[in-house]
Each structure stands twice: as structure tokens, then as C-alpha cells.
Amino acid sequence: MTTPENGAAQSTRPKTKVRYFRIRNRLKAKSAGAGPQDGPPQLAGGALEKAMKEMKQAEEDYPDWVLKTLTELTADQKAMVASDDKGVRHKILKKIGNVAHELKGQGGTFGYPLISIFGKSLNEMTFGAVDVGDNQLELVKSHIDLMRAVINDRIAGDGGEIGQALVASLQQAIKKYT
């Protein structure tokens, strides 16, 4: 409704009361150091030290785990070479891709980013592959051989010049076989 003096519309609805509820943040109380504190939350009972010790042990065991995994991947690659059945090759390639995905995720965590690079490349190569030809089998072998070189020589970090040479050799193999 418009009033003659200001031309503004007036509402005919009755005024309503607005209530504002302040809800207590209970998430803070559920944090690692639960309850009121004088400083930052602390992990109970040396949990951080225990976790760090377990990570250190996993880091030391990582090369052995990778070598075992690469031995299995080599056997899978040889099984694909020996088989003429496209279905069998595809199934094995999918398995290799899943393992490569694990390697991609773990390499950098344990100080071997080159394993992550090669694992990522192998995973991408296998992802969605429909036909598994001889060229793909050679690329799978190239990836496995490069990862084995990294682990056998314990090439941690980016590997410097050797790491660059390994990455370059993978790029050459990809160009050659794709």
C-alpha cells in the first residue's frame, strides 16, 4: 500500500520476532587434545613419536617392497607377452595399472619421487586402454625397468643428472612406442 506523503509501500503483515540462536562449537572439544587448553592441542601418550617411528620404518622397508612389486609386475608383463588372448592381456594390464597407481602415490612419500613419476606415467598409459598391442607391452617393460633402476641404485629425490636421464629415456620410449 502506498502512502501519499512518501510514496513508499507499507506492509500489512504483522511484525514478527526474530530469534537468533548461538550454538556452541563442539568440534573444538573433539580435537586431538580435547577439552580446554592453555596452548595448542597435544597428542596423547607419545602418539606423534610412535607415528614418526613407524613412518621411518616404512621408509626403510619401501625399496624392498617396491622390488617385490616390480618382480610381480615383470611376471605380469611376461604373461601378457606370452598370451595372444586380448581379454587376458587387458585384465593383466588393468592389474598393472592399479599397482602403478599405488606406486605413483607412495614414491614421493618415501623419498622416491622418480617412482611416482614413472608410476604415474604407467598408470596413465594403462588407464582406459582397449587394445593391448606389442608396443604397449614394450612400454610397460620400459616403465618397470626404469623403476627397478631407481630402486636398485637407491636414487632418492629427483636423482640429479641421473634422474633427468632416466626421465628422458622414458620420454624417448613413449615416443618410440606410441
C-alpha positions, 0 to 999 in steps of 0.5 A, a space after each residue: 500500500 502506498 502512502 501519499 506523503 512518501 510514496 513508499 509501500 507499507 506492509 500489512 503483515 504483522 511484525 514478527 520476532 526474530 530469534 537468533 540462536 548461538 550454538 556452541 562449537 563442539 568440534 573444538 572439544 573433539 580435537 586431538 587434545 580435547 577439552 580446554 587448553 592453555 596452548 595448542 592441542 597435544 597428542 596423547 601418550 607419545 602418539 606423534 613419536 610412535 607415528 614418526 617411528 613407524 613412518 621411518 620404518 616404512 621408509 626403510 622397508 619401501 625399496 624392498 617392497 617396491 622390488 617385490 612389486 616390480 618382480 610381480 609386475 615383470 611376471 605380469 608383463 611376461 604373461 601378457 607377452 606370452 598370451 595372444 588372448 586380448 581379454 587376458 592381456 587387458 585384465 593383466 594390464 588393468 592389474 598393472 595399472 592399479 599397482 602403478 597407481 599405488 606406486 605413483 602415490 607412495 614414491 614421493 612419500 618415501 623419498 622416491 619421487 622418480 617412482 611416482 613419476 614413472 608410476 604415474 606415467 604407467 598408470 596413465 598409459 594403462 588407464 582406459 586402454 582397449 587394445 593391448 598391442 606389442 608396443 604397449 607391452 614394450 612400454 610397460 617393460 620400459 616403465 618397470 625397468 626404469 623403476 627397478 633402476 631407481 630402486 636398485 641404485 637407491 636414487 632418492 629425490 629427483 636423482 640429479 643428472 641421473 634422474 633427468 636421464 632416466 626421465 628422458 629415456 622414458 620420454 624417448 620410449 613413449 615416443 618410440 612406442 606410441 
